[in-house]
């Protein structure tokens, strides 16, 4: 089933969406469309929502996990290409993990010991391997979110809502979370997170897309150049959990204060890099003194295609993950097998294990308060224009 809104003529949009193969469905018809794209094990319909701007660039998001399944932007010659990694079918997002494109929560990143203490009370969480990662094995990335099409100052948008019951994965409080994705004619995706709770809890939401600005499946990202506006990072122990230290990046492989290729130091003998065969670390972003202000966090550029991505956020940290595992045997889009380092995730969030490391910025949310966070992805080109 297909539905279309906004500027697209309804009949024309429906015919186009039903007759074109999936890879060709991001037609340059501005507006919002909806496509039934599979079923969850309980029979719930997995829907794929697409916002297309007037230049034909588009973002597609699933109601499963509020997952970004596709993001098509132009190179310096104007050629549109999908720049996020993703699976071939909706069901694969449930079966194969790796958080491709997912909205993760209640708590992004790791909580060590799979427990937390709030106001003197300890809560056991549903983790594994000595830590709970990205909200647990049945975290927000596995849930069916409700979806509404809305208008925002940034343009047409999709608002995803999830109600997480008290005790969900061990976390206290009934949490109502929303994530709003607004895609505009400047190829800018604005992501707004909000949450409220009935009991004091912790919350840390983020987006887990893996980017390859050359195009998903076009090799690795080691030649793409990254700058991160951070002078410090938080190192990890042998099990990839934070030590609680905050160290300077200067003179280490973690110095991205000047843009450099992602692969320049990825094979460094530095134990922090060598242990995980790449980066999986939180960077302490430079912040202003204005609470909640959105500031530039990172800039990624692909010299070959000319595509760029500037990440701005109100969050204090950025988790850099360079997809360090071996080649993926999973059924990815276009029948491809992704190599190691096929994409890079830049997760804007609070620091890992903050509930247990109280000197890190706090993530406690109490009844009557509103958790609010904004991240902006601005795509562009260098060395040419459309």
C-alpha positions as CSV (number, residue, x, y, z in Angstrom):
1,X,0.0,0.0,0.0
2,X,1.3,3.5,-0.9
3,X,0.2,6.9,0.4
4,X,1.5,10.3,-0.6
5,X,1.1,13.7,0.9
6,X,2.2,17.3,0.4
7,X,3.1,18.5,-3.1
8,X,2.8,15.2,-4.9
9,X,-0.3,14.7,-7.0
10,X,-1.9,11.7,-5.3
11,X,-2.7,9.6,-8.3
12,X,0.7,10.2,-10.0
13,X,2.6,9.4,-6.9
14,X,0.7,6.2,-6.2
15,X,1.1,4.9,-9.8
16,X,4.8,5.7,-9.7
17,X,5.4,4.0,-6.4
18,X,3.6,0.9,-7.4
19,X,5.2,0.4,-10.8
20,X,8.8,1.3,-10.0
21,X,11.2,-1.1,-8.3
22,X,12.3,-0.1,-4.8
23,X,15.7,1.2,-5.9
24,X,14.0,3.7,-8.2
25,X,11.3,4.8,-5.9
26,X,13.0,8.0,-4.7
27,X,11.6,9.8,-7.7
28,X,12.0,13.6,-7.8
29,X,8.5,14.3,-6.7
30,X,8.6,16.5,-3.6
31,X,6.6,15.4,-0.6
32,X,6.0,12.5,1.8
33,X,5.1,9.0,0.7
34,X,4.4,5.7,2.6
35,X,5.0,2.1,1.5
36,X,4.1,-1.2,3.2
37,X,7.5,-2.9,3.2
38,X,7.2,-6.1,5.2
39,X,5.8,-7.7,8.4
40,X,7.1,-8.2,11.9
41,X,6.9,-11.6,13.5
42,X,3.7,-10.6,15.3
43,X,2.1,-9.6,11.9
44,X,2.5,-5.9,12.4
45,X,3.1,-4.1,9.1
46,X,6.5,-2.5,8.7
47,X,6.1,0.7,6.8
48,X,8.7,2.7,4.9
49,X,8.1,6.5,4.9
50,X,10.0,8.7,2.5
51,X,10.5,12.5,2.4
52,X,11.7,13.8,-0.9
53,X,12.8,17.4,-1.4
54,X,12.3,19.5,-4.5
55,X,15.8,18.5,-5.8
56,X,15.0,14.8,-5.6
57,X,17.2,14.1,-2.5
58,X,15.4,11.9,0.0
59,X,15.4,10.1,3.3
60,X,13.4,6.9,4.0
61,X,12.6,5.9,7.6
62,X,10.9,2.7,8.9
63,X,8.3,2.6,11.7
64,X,10.4,-0.4,12.9
65,X,13.0,1.1,15.2
66,X,12.5,4.6,13.7
67,X,15.2,3.4,11.4
68,X,16.8,5.4,8.6
69,X,16.8,2.8,5.7
70,X,18.0,5.1,3.0
71,X,19.4,8.6,2.5
72,X,20.0,9.7,-1.1
73,X,22.0,12.9,-1.7
74,X,23.9,14.3,-4.7
75,X,27.6,14.2,-5.5
76,X,29.4,17.2,-7.1
77,X,28.0,16.1,-10.5
78,X,24.5,16.0,-9.1
79,X,24.3,12.2,-9.1
80,X,22.1,10.9,-6.3
81,X,23.4,8.0,-4.2
82,X,22.4,6.2,-1.0
83,X,25.0,7.2,1.7
84,X,23.8,5.0,4.6
85,X,24.3,1.3,5.0
86,X,21.2,-0.8,5.1
87,X,19.6,-4.2,4.6
88,X,17.8,-5.5,1.6
89,X,14.4,-6.2,3.3
90,X,12.6,-4.9,6.3
91,X,12.7,-8.2,8.1
92,X,16.5,-8.2,8.0
93,X,16.6,-5.3,10.4
94,X,15.0,-7.6,13.0
95,X,17.1,-10.6,12.3
96,X,20.6,-9.3,11.8
97,X,21.3,-6.5,14.3
98,X,24.2,-4.1,14.1
99,X,21.8,-1.2,14.7
100,X,21.9,-0.1,11.0
101,X,20.1,3.3,10.9
102,X,18.2,2.7,14.1
103,X,17.1,5.1,16.8
104,X,18.6,3.5,20.0
105,X,17.5,3.9,23.6
106,X,16.5,4.1,26.4
107,X,20.2,4.5,26.9
108,X,22.5,4.7,23.9
109,X,26.0,3.3,24.4
110,X,27.0,1.2,27.4
111,X,26.0,0.9,31.0
112,X,28.6,-1.2,32.8
113,X,27.4,-4.0,35.0
114,X,23.9,-3.9,33.5
115,X,22.7,-2.0,36.5
116,X,22.2,1.6,37.7
117,X,21.4,3.3,40.9
118,X,19.0,6.3,41.1
119,X,18.2,8.1,44.4
120,X,19.7,5.1,46.4
121,X,17.7,2.4,44.6
122,X,19.5,-0.1,42.3
123,X,17.8,-1.4,39.1
124,X,19.0,-4.5,37.3
125,X,19.0,-4.1,33.5
126,X,18.6,-6.6,30.7
127,X,22.2,-6.6,29.4
128,X,24.7,-9.1,28.3
129,X,28.5,-9.5,28.5
130,X,28.8,-7.4,31.6
131,X,27.1,-4.3,30.1
132,X,23.8,-3.2,28.6
133,X,24.4,-1.8,25.1
134,X,22.0,0.7,23.3
135,X,19.1,-0.1,25.6
136,X,19.4,-3.9,25.7
137,X,18.6,-6.7,23.3
138,X,14.9,-5.5,23.0
139,X,15.7,-1.9,23.0
140,X,14.0,0.9,21.0
141,X,15.6,-0.3,17.8
142,X,13.4,-3.5,17.9
143,X,10.1,-1.7,18.6
144,X,7.3,-0.6,16.3
145,X,6.9,3.2,16.6
146,X,3.7,5.1,15.7
147,X,4.2,7.8,13.0
148,X,2.5,11.1,12.1
149,X,3.2,13.4,9.2
150,X,3.6,17.0,10.3
151,X,4.8,20.4,9.2
152,X,7.7,22.1,10.9
153,X,9.7,25.3,10.4
154,X,12.3,23.1,8.6
155,X,9.6,21.7,6.2
156,X,7.6,18.4,6.0
157,X,8.6,16.0,8.8
158,X,7.8,12.6,10.3
159,X,7.2,12.3,14.0
160,X,7.8,8.9,15.6
161,X,6.4,8.1,19.0
162,X,7.1,5.2,21.4
163,X,5.7,4.5,24.8
164,X,8.1,2.4,26.9
165,X,6.4,0.9,30.0
166,X,7.7,1.1,33.5
167,X,10.3,-1.6,34.0
168,X,11.0,-2.0,30.3
169,X,14.4,-3.8,30.0
170,X,14.7,-3.0,33.7
171,X,14.5,0.8,33.4
172,X,12.2,2.6,35.8
173,X,9.3,4.8,34.7
174,X,6.9,4.9,31.9
175,X,8.8,6.8,29.2
176,X,7.1,8.5,26.3
177,X,9.7,9.3,23.6
178,X,9.3,11.1,20.3
179,X,11.8,11.5,17.4
180,X,11.0,14.0,14.7
181,X,12.8,13.9,11.3
182,X,12.6,17.1,9.2
183,X,14.1,17.0,5.7
184,X,14.5,20.3,3.8
185,X,15.4,21.6,0.3
186,X,18.9,22.3,1.5
187,X,19.6,18.6,2.0
188,X,19.5,19.1,5.8
189,X,18.0,16.5,8.2
190,X,17.0,17.9,11.6
191,X,16.5,15.3,14.2
192,X,14.6,16.3,17.4
193,X,14.3,14.0,20.4
194,X,11.9,14.5,23.3
195,X,10.9,12.3,26.3
196,X,9.0,12.5,29.5
197,X,8.7,10.0,32.4
198,X,6.4,9.0,35.2
199,X,9.3,8.0,37.5
200,X,12.9,9.2,37.8
201,X,14.9,7.4,35.1
202,X,17.8,7.8,32.7
203,X,17.6,8.6,29.0
204,X,20.1,8.9,26.2
205,X,18.7,8.7,22.7
206,X,20.7,8.8,19.4
207,X,20.7,7.8,15.7
208,X,22.9,4.9,14.6
209,X,23.3,5.4,10.9
210,X,26.5,4.3,9.2
211,X,27.7,6.7,6.5
212,X,29.7,6.1,3.4
213,X,29.7,9.3,1.4
214,X,31.0,7.6,-1.7
215,X,27.8,5.5,-1.6
216,X,26.8,2.5,0.5
217,X,28.7,-0.5,-0.8
218,X,31.3,1.5,-2.6
219,X,34.2,0.1,-0.6
220,X,35.4,1.4,2.8
221,X,35.5,4.8,4.3
222,X,39.2,4.9,5.2
223,X,39.9,7.7,2.6
224,X,37.1,9.9,3.8
225,X,38.4,12.9,5.8
226,X,37.0,13.6,9.2
227,X,37.3,16.6,11.6
228,X,35.9,16.4,15.1
229,X,35.6,19.5,17.3
230,X,37.0,17.8,20.4
231,X,40.2,18.2,22.4
232,X,39.5,15.2,24.7
233,X,38.1,11.7,24.5
234,X,37.1,9.0,27.0
235,X,39.2,5.9,26.8
236,X,37.9,2.3,27.1
237,X,39.1,-0.8,29.0
238,X,39.6,-4.3,27.6
239,X,35.9,-5.0,27.4
240,X,35.2,-1.7,25.6
241,X,33.6,-0.1,28.6
242,X,34.8,3.4,29.7
243,X,37.5,3.7,32.3
244,X,36.1,7.0,33.5
245,X,39.1,9.0,32.4
246,X,39.1,12.0,30.1
247,X,42.3,12.3,28.1
248,X,43.7,14.8,25.6
249,X,43.6,13.8,21.9
250,X,46.8,15.8,21.1
251,X,49.6,13.6,20.0
252,X,47.4,10.5,19.7
253,X,45.4,8.7,16.9
254,X,42.3,10.4,18.4
255,X,43.4,13.9,17.2
256,X,40.8,14.9,14.6
257,X,41.0,18.6,15.4
258,X,42.4,19.0,11.9
259,X,40.7,17.0,9.2
260,X,42.5,13.7,8.3
261,X,41.6,10.5,6.5
262,X,39.8,8.0,8.8
263,X,42.4,5.4,7.8
264,X,45.4,7.4,8.6
265,X,45.8,6.1,12.2
266,X,43.4,3.2,12.2
267,X,46.1,0.6,12.3
268,X,48.0,2.4,15.0
269,X,49.7,0.3,17.7
270,X,48.0,2.5,20.3
271,X,46.2,0.0,22.5
272,X,43.0,2.0,22.4
273,X,42.8,1.6,18.6
274,X,44.5,-1.8,18.2
275,X,42.3,-3.5,20.7
276,X,39.2,-2.9,18.6
277,X,40.8,-2.7,15.2
278,X,39.7,0.8,14.8
279,X,37.7,3.5,16.6
280,X,34.8,3.0,18.9
281,X,35.2,5.9,21.3
282,X,33.4,8.9,22.8
283,X,34.7,12.3,22.0
284,X,34.2,15.2,24.4
285,X,32.8,18.0,22.2
286,X,33.7,21.6,22.5
287,X,30.7,23.3,24.0
288,X,29.5,26.8,24.5
289,X,28.1,27.9,27.9
290,X,24.6,28.1,26.6
291,X,22.5,25.0,27.7
292,X,21.0,23.1,24.7
293,X,22.7,25.2,22.1
294,X,23.4,23.4,18.8
295,X,27.1,23.6,17.8
296,X,29.1,22.0,15.1
297,X,30.5,18.6,16.2
298,X,32.1,17.0,13.1
299,X,32.7,17.4,9.4
300,X,33.1,14.4,7.0
301,X,34.2,14.7,3.4
302,X,34.7,12.2,0.6
303,X,37.3,13.6,-1.8
304,X,36.2,11.4,-4.7
305,X,32.5,12.2,-4.9
306,X,32.7,15.7,-3.3
307,X,30.0,14.8,-0.8
308,X,30.2,16.3,2.7
309,X,28.4,15.9,5.9
310,X,28.4,18.4,8.8
311,X,27.1,17.1,12.1
312,X,25.8,19.7,14.6
313,X,24.3,18.8,18.0
314,X,23.1,20.0,21.4
315,X,24.7,16.8,22.9
316,X,28.0,16.8,24.8
317,X,29.5,13.8,23.1
318,X,30.1,12.0,19.8
319,X,30.7,8.3,19.6
320,X,32.9,7.5,16.6
321,X,32.6,3.9,15.4
322,X,34.3,2.8,12.2
323,X,32.5,-0.5,11.7
324,X,35.5,-2.5,12.7
325,X,34.1,-6.0,12.2
326,X,34.9,-8.4,9.3
327,X,33.0,-8.4,6.1
328,X,29.2,-8.7,6.6
329,X,27.6,-12.0,5.5
330,X,24.2,-10.3,6.0
331,X,21.8,-9.7,3.1
332,X,22.6,-6.0,2.5
333,X,21.1,-3.8,-0.2
334,X,21.9,-4.6,-3.9
335,X,23.2,-8.1,-2.9
336,X,26.5,-6.6,-1.6
337,X,28.8,-7.8,1.2
338,X,30.1,-4.9,3.2
339,X,33.8,-5.0,4.0
340,X,35.3,-4.0,7.4
341,X,35.1,-0.2,7.8
342,X,32.3,0.0,5.2
343,X,30.8,2.9,7.0
344,X,31.3,5.3,9.9
345,X,28.8,6.0,12.7
346,X,28.9,9.4,14.5
347,X,26.5,9.0,17.3
348,X,25.6,12.3,19.1
349,X,24.8,11.5,22.7
350,X,25.8,11.6,26.3
351,X,28.9,9.8,27.4
352,X,28.9,6.0,28.0
353,X,28.1,4.7,31.5
354,X,27.2,8.1,32.8
355,X,24.7,6.6,35.3
356,X,27.7,5.0,37.0
357,X,30.3,7.7,36.3
358,X,28.7,10.7,38.0
359,X,31.5,13.1,37.0
360,X,30.2,12.8,33.4
361,X,27.3,15.0,32.3
362,X,24.1,13.6,33.9
363,X,21.3,11.8,32.1
364,X,18.7,11.7,34.9
365,X,15.2,12.6,33.9
366,X,12.5,13.2,36.5
367,X,8.7,13.5,36.3
368,X,7.7,16.9,35.2
369,X,10.9,17.4,33.2
370,X,11.4,17.2,29.4
371,X,14.4,15.5,27.8
372,X,15.2,17.5,24.7
373,X,18.0,17.0,22.2
374,X,18.7,18.1,18.6
375,X,21.1,16.9,16.0
376,X,21.4,18.3,12.5
377,X,23.0,16.5,9.5
378,X,23.8,19.0,6.7
379,X,24.8,17.4,3.5
380,X,26.7,19.3,0.8
381,X,29.4,19.1,-1.9
382,X,32.8,20.6,-2.3
383,X,34.7,21.1,-5.5
384,X,31.5,21.7,-7.6
385,X,27.7,22.0,-7.3
386,X,24.6,20.4,-8.7
